[in-house]
Amino acid sequence: MPNILPTYDVNEKTIALLPSRQVEYDTIVMEADQRLFVRQTPLEIIKMACLKAGSSYEGCRASLMYLTNSRKKVPIPILLEKNIYAFPTHSPTNFNCQWLFYHHIASIKPHPSSKKTHHRATITFKNGQNLAMNESYYRLIKQMYRTAECITMLSSSSHSIFV
């Protein structure tokens, strides 16, 4: 039985939050050097990270929706000073939603079996770990571009509301 944490604080080592269908825990946290098992859902972890950084999840989301004109699967800036940005793979309220942390992603490639399904991709993180995804390559690339757009907008001096 793995060691199960009641809560988790997003940090520079967080690379992904994966939902779990286990009774004992709700999230598998992928860090650069380990996997953790947490009783909070991925969305609860993201919301708490926003609050600890000085804003609500809803406020961050509303601001990014306004700035980017995106309405769905909006990336969330968690800690700008540490370059921690996360993006969802589905609607954040969908049980299957995974949260990926932008600066840890080295590449996204179509999964080898995508020739049959056309709906799979593999993410390679900068530490060499791979994560097979059920989401399409196109969807994940689109989320990466959305997140890059957010980073660019928030790093400009005219949008310093999160700093």
Phi and psi in degrees as a GROMACS rama.xvg file:
@    title "Ramachandran Plot"
@    xaxis  label "Phi"
@    yaxis  label "Psi"
@TYPE xy
-72.2475  159.195  PRO-2
-70.7548  124.879  ASN-3
-109.753  125.954  ILE-4
-93.1521  142.572  LEU-5
-72.9671  -34.0494  PRO-6
-140.729  167.765  THR-7
-145.191  138.181  TYR-8
-105.026  121.723  ASP-9
-60.5888  138.58  VAL-10
-147.52  -174.355  ASN-11
-62.9467  -20.6578  GLU-12
-88.6286  -10.4445  LYS-13
-70.1053  123.014  THR-14
-112.975  -24.3537  ILE-15
-163.383  147.956  ALA-16
-117.74  117.003  LEU-17
-113.616  129.164  LEU-18
-67.1693  149.418  PRO-19
-128.021  144.914  SER-20
-99.9124  32.0395  ARG-21
-93.847  150.974  GLN-22
-72.2887  -36.0383  VAL-23
-78.4386  -26.9839  GLU-24
-148.056  157.857  TYR-25
-108.471  -18.1775  ASP-26
-139.653  140.12  THR-27
-103.383  118.361  ILE-28
-96.1906  122.704  VAL-29
-94.5144  120.138  MET-30
-109.665  170.122  GLU-31
-57.6569  -29.7614  ALA-32
-126.627  5.71128  ASP-33
-165.714  168.223  GLN-34
-115.827  136.226  ARG-35
-121.275  154.793  LEU-36
-119.808  125.263  PHE-37
-130.229  143.189  VAL-38
-76.724  -16.3126  ARG-39
-79.4508  152.508  GLN-40
-76.1615  161.272  THR-41
-55.4438  -41.7931  PRO-42
-66.7997  -37.8104  LEU-43
-62.2445  -39.3969  GLU-44
-64.4143  -44.4432  ILE-45
-63.1234  -45.5415  ILE-46
-61.1526  -43.1144  LYS-47
-65.9492  -38.028  MET-48
-62.014  -40.8044  ALA-49
-62.6644  -46.6299  CYS-50
-60.8254  -42.9548  LEU-51
-66.3262  -24.5352  LYS-52
-86.5795  -6.12897  ALA-53
108.514  10.3999  GLY-54
-146.636  162.101  SER-55
-87.1931  155.514  SER-56
-57.5258  -45.3887  TYR-57
-61.3675  -39.0192  GLU-58
-66.8062  -44.667  GLY-59
-59.8798  -46.3472  CYS-60
-63.3787  -45.5585  ARG-61
-62.4078  -42.5283  ALA-62
-63.5334  -44.9734  SER-63
-67.202  -34.7133  LEU-64
-62.4803  -41.4359  MET-65
-66.3396  -47.8172  TYR-66
-68.4593  -35.4706  LEU-67
-104.724  -11.0353  THR-68
63.4829  22.5153  ASN-69
-94.556  145.283  SER-70
-117.5  -21.3799  ARG-71
-121.064  144.518  LYS-72
50.6487  50.3214  LYS-73
-72.5348  129.673  VAL-74
-63.466  152.724  PRO-75
-121.986  123.35  ILE-76
-79.8713  121.233  PRO-77
-98.5008  -54.8707  ILE-78
-135.95  99.9783  LEU-79
-63.1309  -41.1411  LEU-80
-66.2404  -18.1817  GLU-81
-111.227  10.1564  LYS-82
57.2816  42.7946  ASN-83
-104.176  107.48  ILE-84
-127.019  137.04  TYR-85
-124.362  150.991  ALA-86
-134.101  146.161  PHE-87
-87.2788  152.298  PRO-88
-90.6302  -18.7026  THR-89
-139.528  -175.602  HIS-90
-56.1459  133.924  SER-91
-57.5374  -22.4644  PRO-92
-86.8352  -8.20874  THR-93
-74.5024  132.277  ASN-94
-54.7195  -36.316  PHE-95
-78.4688  0.537746  ASN-96
-66.1469  125.987  CYS-97
-108.672  146.095  GLN-98
-109.713  124.893  TRP-99
-112.369  143.606  LEU-100
-103.683  112.854  PHE-101
-47.0046  -52.444  TYR-102
-72.7524  -6.45456  HIS-103
-94.4048  -8.99562  HIS-104
-85.0167  122.824  ILE-105
-89.15  -42.9406  ALA-106
-159.498  159.636  SER-107
-129.433  127.353  ILE-108
-132.785  151.129  LYS-109
-58.925  137.636  PRO-110
-68.069  145.447  HIS-111
-54.1432  -30.0523  PRO-112
-83.6751  1.72306  SER-113
-66.4902  -16.1183  SER-114
-63.1466  -27.3015  LYS-115
-91.0474  -41.0924  LYS-116
-101.02  -31.513  THR-117
60.8462  18.841  HIS-118
-134.101  30.3262  HIS-119
-135.471  152.996  ARG-120
-146.901  163.615  ALA-121
-123.768  129.022  THR-122
-98.9331  132.265  ILE-123
-110.2  125.288  THR-124
-89.5927  162.433  PHE-125
-61.8752  -22.3248  LYS-126
-86.0881  3.07732  ASN-127
95.1251  -10.2118  GLY-128
-68.9409  146.016  GLN-129
-114.252  149.466  ASN-130
-136.183  114.514  LEU-131
-76.1651  132.382  ALA-132
-116.444  143.388  MET-133
-82.4105  -15.208  ASN-134
-76.72  154.758  GLU-135
-71.103  152.99  SER-136
-54.5049  -45.8282  TYR-137
-58.9429  -45.1737  TYR-138
-62.4734  -42.5414  ARG-139
-68.9318  -40.4187  LEU-140
-62.8479  -41.176  ILE-141
-60.5335  -40.4438  LYS-142
-66.6646  -36.6985  GLN-143
-63.3944  -44.0528  MET-144
-64.1152  -41.1306  TYR-145
-60.1566  -43.1337  ARG-146
-67.1846  -41.9831  THR-147
-59.7924  -40.2792  ALA-148
-61.1767  -43.386  GLU-149
-62.7988  -43.6925  CYS-150
-60.9486  -44.126  ILE-151
-62.6487  -45.8808  THR-152
-63.6119  -43.5705  MET-153
-76.2447  -21.3727  LEU-154
-83.2181  -14.5136  SER-155
-75.892  149.408  SER-156
-65.8914  -20.142  SER-157
-79.483  -11.7357  SER-158
-124.723  60.6197  HIS-159
-97.3737  26.8976  SER-160
-67.1401  -25.0442  ILE-161
-91.6146  -6.39631  PHE-162
